[in-house]
């Protein structure tokens, strides 16, 4: 039997717990915000979540069997960004190819080409992404190219601003379009939806939007400011007076805005958009996806409203933030996007 604590021991134990609680609260509500205020660059690592990157422990991205992919229909290669950083890319096909030339020729066979841009933390070999690639190859018969931004997977360098991510995304777009591809779809997940939206705006501004037949935004936010406000990590700070200037404004000071709503509303032509969002997504709440939809519908107006489709996945299926890949309706809706845009592109 345990010896019961004496009254003095009880008081000492309670005192230690109280002291711990005080220091914990001071750390959370005073020290952390002060550090972020003095060094807002910390928020860059929070948004991109790439501090853990260590190239010495990176997987071999040419070991396709490790990822459950076919070695005969998958290619690992590298592209260089403007700084000379090597960016890792996968090309995935539904049919075997034996040489680089054959892989490149496949992109010109008339089937749609999909460029995939992942969110933060993971890389092109993440489990839910590999599952998505396989389903898209089977259900939609597309060519897939998936890129790792600098600092992810085996890509060199480190993302520091939003522009860095968009620059890297554009490298893949330039590679594909220079090869002669005329029909592209951009698919972004989570933070990748901000990258896709900004890339589309950049292409629109430079008169290069035409190859983009459609955009797929999986678990998107409307803009990073609202994304910060609604993220579960910000929950302890939302009601405090310094939340907006320290955390929300701090992200903007780091050169990270990802104004997806404004970027997509200002395209030179209303590229069809498919938004996919699960009701039980706790990382990027579905309210942000709905706000993006409503903003685009209002901005486009009239007949253009039909160009923004919103697929809302039920909460009872447990799709959450990363498992939309398991929803059969995702591939039905994507095929619908392909079919409805086929005529537009051919014209």
C-alpha positions as CSV (number, residue, x, y, z in Angstrom):
1,X,0.0,0.0,0.0
2,X,1.1,3.5,-0.7
3,X,1.9,5.7,2.2
4,X,-0.5,8.6,2.3
5,X,1.0,12.1,1.8
6,X,1.3,14.2,5.0
7,X,-0.4,17.6,4.9
8,X,3.0,19.3,4.4
9,X,3.8,17.0,1.6
10,X,0.4,17.7,0.1
11,X,1.0,21.4,0.1
12,X,4.5,21.0,-1.4
13,X,3.1,18.9,-4.2
14,X,0.3,21.3,-4.9
15,X,2.8,24.2,-4.9
16,X,5.0,22.4,-7.5
17,X,1.9,21.8,-9.7
18,X,0.9,25.4,-9.3
19,X,4.4,26.6,-10.2
20,X,4.4,24.4,-13.3
21,X,1.0,25.6,-14.4
22,X,2.2,29.3,-14.0
23,X,5.4,28.7,-16.0
24,X,3.4,26.7,-18.7
25,X,0.9,29.6,-19.1
26,X,3.7,32.2,-19.2
27,X,5.5,30.2,-21.8
28,X,2.4,29.7,-24.0
29,X,0.9,33.2,-23.7
30,X,3.9,35.4,-23.1
31,X,7.3,33.9,-24.2
32,X,6.1,32.2,-27.4
33,X,4.2,35.3,-28.7
34,X,7.2,37.5,-27.8
35,X,9.6,35.3,-29.6
36,X,7.3,35.2,-32.7
37,X,6.9,39.0,-32.5
38,X,10.7,39.6,-32.3
39,X,11.6,36.9,-34.9
40,X,8.6,36.6,-37.3
41,X,10.7,34.5,-39.6
42,X,9.9,31.6,-37.3
43,X,6.4,31.6,-38.9
44,X,7.9,30.6,-42.2
45,X,9.0,27.3,-40.8
46,X,5.6,26.9,-39.2
47,X,3.7,27.5,-42.4
48,X,6.0,25.4,-44.6
49,X,6.7,22.9,-41.8
50,X,10.0,21.9,-43.4
51,X,12.5,22.2,-40.5
52,X,12.8,18.5,-40.2
53,X,14.2,18.1,-43.7
54,X,17.5,16.1,-43.6
55,X,18.9,15.1,-47.0
56,X,21.1,12.3,-45.4
57,X,18.0,10.5,-44.3
58,X,15.9,11.1,-47.5
59,X,14.4,8.1,-49.2
60,X,15.6,6.9,-52.5
61,X,12.9,8.2,-54.7
62,X,14.0,5.9,-57.5
63,X,13.0,2.9,-55.4
64,X,9.5,2.8,-56.6
65,X,8.7,-0.6,-55.1
66,X,9.2,1.0,-51.7
67,X,6.3,3.3,-52.4
68,X,4.1,0.6,-54.0
69,X,4.6,2.0,-57.5
70,X,5.4,0.2,-60.7
71,X,9.1,0.6,-61.7
72,X,8.1,0.1,-65.3
73,X,5.6,3.0,-65.4
74,X,7.2,5.5,-63.1
75,X,10.1,7.9,-63.7
76,X,12.2,9.8,-61.2
77,X,14.0,12.9,-62.6
78,X,15.2,16.4,-61.6
79,X,14.6,19.9,-62.8
80,X,16.6,23.0,-61.9
81,X,15.0,26.2,-60.6
82,X,16.3,29.7,-61.2
83,X,18.8,29.3,-58.3
84,X,20.2,26.0,-59.7
85,X,18.5,23.9,-57.0
86,X,17.7,20.4,-58.0
87,X,13.9,19.7,-57.7
88,X,12.7,16.1,-57.6
89,X,9.9,15.1,-59.9
90,X,7.9,11.9,-60.5
91,X,6.2,11.0,-63.8
92,X,3.6,8.3,-63.4
93,X,2.0,6.5,-66.3
94,X,-0.7,3.8,-66.6
95,X,1.4,1.9,-69.2
96,X,5.0,0.7,-69.1
97,X,7.8,2.9,-70.6
98,X,11.3,1.7,-71.1
99,X,13.3,4.9,-71.7
100,X,13.2,8.6,-70.9
101,X,12.3,9.4,-74.5
102,X,9.4,7.1,-74.3
103,X,8.2,8.7,-71.0
104,X,8.4,12.1,-72.6
105,X,6.6,11.0,-75.7
106,X,3.7,9.7,-73.6
107,X,2.9,13.2,-72.6
108,X,2.0,14.1,-76.2
109,X,-0.5,11.2,-76.8
110,X,-3.5,13.4,-76.4
111,X,-4.5,12.3,-72.9
112,X,-4.7,15.0,-70.2
113,X,-1.6,15.8,-68.2
114,X,-2.0,16.5,-64.4
115,X,0.6,18.5,-62.4
116,X,0.3,17.7,-58.7
117,X,1.5,20.1,-56.0
118,X,1.4,18.8,-52.4
119,X,0.9,20.7,-49.2
120,X,3.4,21.3,-46.4
121,X,5.3,18.7,-44.2
122,X,5.3,15.7,-46.7
123,X,6.8,15.0,-50.1
124,X,5.8,13.5,-53.4
125,X,6.0,10.0,-51.8
126,X,3.5,10.6,-49.0
127,X,1.1,7.7,-48.5
128,X,-2.1,9.5,-49.3
129,X,-0.5,11.1,-52.4
130,X,0.7,7.7,-53.7
131,X,-2.8,6.3,-53.2
132,X,-4.2,9.3,-55.1
133,X,-1.8,8.8,-58.1
134,X,-2.8,5.1,-58.4
135,X,-6.5,5.9,-58.4
136,X,-6.2,8.7,-60.9
137,X,-4.2,6.5,-63.2
138,X,-6.9,3.8,-63.0
139,X,-10.0,5.9,-62.9
140,X,-9.1,8.9,-65.1
141,X,-6.3,7.7,-67.4
142,X,-4.1,10.8,-67.0
143,X,-0.4,11.5,-67.1
144,X,0.8,12.6,-63.7
145,X,3.8,14.7,-62.8
146,X,4.4,15.4,-59.1
147,X,7.0,17.9,-57.9
148,X,8.7,18.5,-54.6
149,X,9.4,22.1,-53.8
150,X,12.9,23.1,-52.6
151,X,13.5,21.5,-49.2
152,X,11.0,18.7,-49.6
153,X,11.8,15.1,-50.4
154,X,15.2,15.1,-52.1
155,X,14.9,18.6,-53.6
156,X,17.7,21.0,-52.7
157,X,17.4,24.4,-51.0
158,X,14.7,25.6,-48.6
159,X,11.4,27.5,-49.1
160,X,11.5,30.9,-47.4
161,X,8.6,32.8,-49.1
162,X,5.5,32.2,-51.1
163,X,7.3,33.3,-54.2
164,X,9.8,30.5,-53.7
165,X,7.1,27.9,-53.8
166,X,5.4,29.4,-56.9
167,X,8.8,29.7,-58.7
168,X,9.4,26.0,-58.2
169,X,5.9,25.1,-59.3
170,X,6.4,27.1,-62.5
171,X,9.5,25.1,-63.3
172,X,7.4,22.0,-63.7
173,X,4.8,23.9,-65.8
174,X,7.5,25.3,-68.1
175,X,9.1,21.8,-68.5
176,X,5.8,20.3,-69.6
177,X,4.6,23.1,-71.9
178,X,7.9,23.4,-73.6
179,X,7.6,19.7,-74.5
180,X,4.5,20.6,-76.5
181,X,1.7,19.6,-74.0
182,X,-1.4,21.6,-74.8
183,X,-3.9,20.4,-72.1
184,X,-3.0,20.7,-68.4
185,X,-4.7,20.3,-65.1
186,X,-3.3,21.6,-61.9
187,X,-4.1,19.8,-58.7
188,X,-3.1,21.2,-55.3
189,X,-3.7,19.9,-51.8
190,X,-3.9,22.1,-48.7
191,X,-1.0,24.6,-48.9
192,X,-0.5,23.4,-52.5
193,X,-3.9,25.0,-53.4
194,X,-2.4,28.4,-52.6
195,X,0.6,27.5,-54.8
196,X,-1.7,26.5,-57.7
197,X,-3.9,29.6,-57.4
198,X,-0.9,31.9,-57.3
199,X,0.7,30.1,-60.3
200,X,-2.5,30.4,-62.3
201,X,-2.5,34.2,-61.6
202,X,1.1,34.5,-62.6
203,X,0.4,32.6,-65.9
204,X,-2.6,34.7,-66.5
205,X,-0.7,38.0,-66.0
206,X,2.0,36.8,-68.5
207,X,-0.5,35.5,-71.1
208,X,0.3,31.9,-70.6
209,X,-2.9,30.6,-69.0
210,X,-4.2,28.9,-72.1
211,X,-2.8,25.4,-71.6
212,X,-4.6,25.2,-68.2
213,X,-7.8,23.4,-68.8
214,X,-8.9,23.2,-65.1
215,X,-7.8,23.5,-61.5
216,X,-8.5,21.0,-58.7
217,X,-8.3,22.4,-55.2
218,X,-8.3,19.7,-52.5
219,X,-8.8,21.0,-48.9
220,X,-8.2,24.6,-49.8
221,X,-8.3,27.8,-47.8
222,X,-9.5,31.1,-49.2
223,X,-6.4,33.0,-48.1
224,X,-3.6,32.3,-45.6
225,X,-4.8,35.0,-43.1
226,X,-8.1,33.2,-42.6
227,X,-6.2,29.9,-42.7
228,X,-4.1,31.1,-39.7
229,X,-7.1,32.3,-37.9
230,X,-9.0,29.0,-38.3
231,X,-6.0,26.6,-37.8
232,X,-6.3,24.4,-34.7
233,X,-2.7,25.5,-33.6
234,X,-4.0,29.1,-33.2
235,X,-6.8,28.1,-30.8
236,X,-5.1,29.1,-27.6
237,X,-4.4,32.6,-29.0
238,X,-7.5,33.6,-31.0
239,X,-9.2,35.7,-28.3
240,X,-6.1,37.5,-27.2
241,X,-5.5,41.1,-28.3
242,X,-2.1,40.4,-29.8
243,X,-3.2,37.5,-32.0
244,X,-3.8,39.5,-35.2
245,X,-0.6,41.6,-35.1
246,X,1.7,38.9,-33.9
247,X,0.5,35.7,-35.7
248,X,-1.8,36.8,-38.6
249,X,0.1,39.9,-39.7
250,X,3.4,38.1,-38.9
251,X,2.8,35.6,-41.6
252,X,2.4,38.4,-44.1
253,X,5.6,40.0,-43.0
254,X,7.4,36.8,-44.0
255,X,6.2,37.2,-47.6
256,X,3.5,34.6,-47.3
257,X,0.0,35.6,-48.3
258,X,-1.5,32.9,-50.6
259,X,-4.5,35.0,-51.5
260,X,-6.2,32.2,-53.4
261,X,-9.6,34.0,-53.6
262,X,-8.2,37.2,-55.1
263,X,-5.8,35.3,-57.4
264,X,-8.4,33.1,-58.9
265,X,-11.0,35.9,-59.2
266,X,-8.5,38.0,-61.3
267,X,-7.6,35.4,-63.9
268,X,-7.9,36.7,-67.5
269,X,-10.4,33.9,-68.2
270,X,-12.5,31.9,-65.8
271,X,-10.7,28.6,-65.7
272,X,-13.0,25.8,-64.4
273,X,-12.4,25.0,-60.8
274,X,-13.2,21.9,-58.8
275,X,-13.1,22.3,-55.0
276,X,-12.9,19.1,-52.9
277,X,-13.4,19.4,-49.1
278,X,-14.3,17.0,-46.3
279,X,-16.8,18.2,-43.7
280,X,-14.6,16.7,-41.0
281,X,-11.3,18.4,-42.1
282,X,-9.8,19.9,-38.9
283,X,-6.6,21.1,-40.5
284,X,-8.2,23.4,-43.0
285,X,-11.9,23.7,-42.0
286,X,-14.5,23.3,-44.7
287,X,-15.7,26.8,-43.9
288,X,-12.7,28.2,-45.7
289,X,-13.4,26.1,-48.8
290,X,-17.0,27.3,-48.8
291,X,-15.8,30.9,-48.5
292,X,-13.5,30.4,-51.5
293,X,-16.4,29.0,-53.5
294,X,-18.7,31.9,-52.6
295,X,-16.0,34.5,-53.3
296,X,-15.4,33.1,-56.8
297,X,-19.1,32.7,-57.5
298,X,-19.6,36.3,-56.6
299,X,-16.6,37.6,-58.5
300,X,-17.4,35.6,-61.7
301,X,-21.1,36.0,-61.6
302,X,-23.8,34.9,-64.1
303,X,-23.0,31.9,-66.3
304,X,-19.5,31.6,-64.9
305,X,-20.8,30.3,-61.6
306,X,-21.1,26.9,-63.3
307,X,-17.4,26.8,-63.7
308,X,-16.9,26.5,-59.9
309,X,-17.9,23.1,-58.7
310,X,-17.8,22.2,-55.0
311,X,-17.6,18.6,-53.9
312,X,-18.4,18.4,-50.2
313,X,-17.5,15.0,-48.7
314,X,-19.6,13.8,-45.7
315,X,-18.2,13.8,-42.2
316,X,-19.3,10.2,-41.4
317,X,-16.8,8.8,-43.9
318,X,-13.8,9.9,-42.0
319,X,-12.0,11.5,-45.0
320,X,-10.7,14.4,-42.9
321,X,-7.7,16.3,-44.4
322,X,-5.8,13.7,-46.4
323,X,-8.2,10.8,-47.3
324,X,-10.3,12.4,-50.0
325,X,-8.4,9.8,-52.1
326,X,-10.8,7.2,-50.8
327,X,-14.0,8.9,-52.0
328,X,-15.2,7.5,-55.3
329,X,-17.0,10.7,-56.2
330,X,-13.7,12.5,-56.4
331,X,-12.8,10.7,-59.6
332,X,-16.3,11.0,-61.0
333,X,-16.1,14.8,-60.5
334,X,-12.6,15.0,-61.9
335,X,-13.7,13.0,-65.0
336,X,-16.6,15.3,-65.4
337,X,-14.1,18.2,-65.4
338,X,-12.0,16.5,-68.0
339,X,-15.0,15.9,-70.3
340,X,-16.5,19.3,-69.9
341,X,-13.2,21.0,-70.7
342,X,-12.1,18.8,-73.5
343,X,-14.3,20.6,-76.0
344,X,-13.1,24.0,-74.8
345,X,-9.4,23.1,-75.2
346,X,-9.9,21.5,-78.6
347,X,-11.7,24.6,-79.9
